[in-house]
Amino acid sequence: MFSYPAACDVEEELLELVTMVIVACDGDRSCKLRPYDRARCALVSLRKHDTFEQLAAGLAIGTATARRYVNHTIGQLARFAPSLTEALTSHHADGYVLLDGTVAETDRVAAAGHFSGKVRREGVNLQVITAEEGRLLWLSPALPGDTHDVKAAREHGIIEACAELDLEALVDKGYQGTRGTVVRPIKRRPGTELPVKHKKSKTVHAALRAPVEAFLGALTLVFAIGARNDSQQLYP
């Protein structure tokens, strides 16, 4: 095995910010790598999805150490994540948000309740809230993959929070049964046709939701790559 220099397209400001978080949380805790290099380790893992073996080779550390640095740094960063209410109130009051869910692939193939019949794979249910243009506002904690989107949204308190803030949330048909300020596409009844005006409304609704759909597609791909990398390391 040999190592080689490589670039990671992450802004220097972000690297410095993550380094500051590590320093603030860990203080002068003794580690093999400096906080700056531990930040590099985590950001390369998140951005490029390198395996822990690749990270270890590039930074001249052990594979277990690389895994520990990445997981520890992610945990420290998570402490600074905004709450649901903070995320929603950071959005301008006269706008709306986009809500959608996905089943993110995991390598824990034997975990109970993690098989999703909807997407036919093991994973966890994640609820994502973005601004109108697709900018991430909030990402939920993970629930088992067999959890339906509407149940997950209720369990996380998303529906209630939006109603309390009088903030409209545009959702897809997977959120049937929700009320409050949730805006769903008009559903066609069996054996009937939607009026033209309702068809146009559905088209507009779908166009407005396109940014969150694109974000979820990218997010799902990231989790898939990460899960497969972990699986290769756990089950070579």
ABEGO torsion letter per residue (X at the ends): XBBBBBBBBBBAAAAAAAAAAAAAAAEABBBABBAAAAAAAAAAAAAAGBBAAAAAAAAGBBAAAAAAAAAAAAAAAAAABBBAAAAAAABBAABBBBBBBBBBBBABAABBGABBAAAGBBEBBBBBBBBAAGBBABBBBBBBAABBAAAAAAAAGAAAAAAAAGBBBBBBAAABGBBEABBBBBBBBBGBBBBAAAAAAAAAAAAAAAAAAAAAAAAAAAAAAAAAAAAAAABX
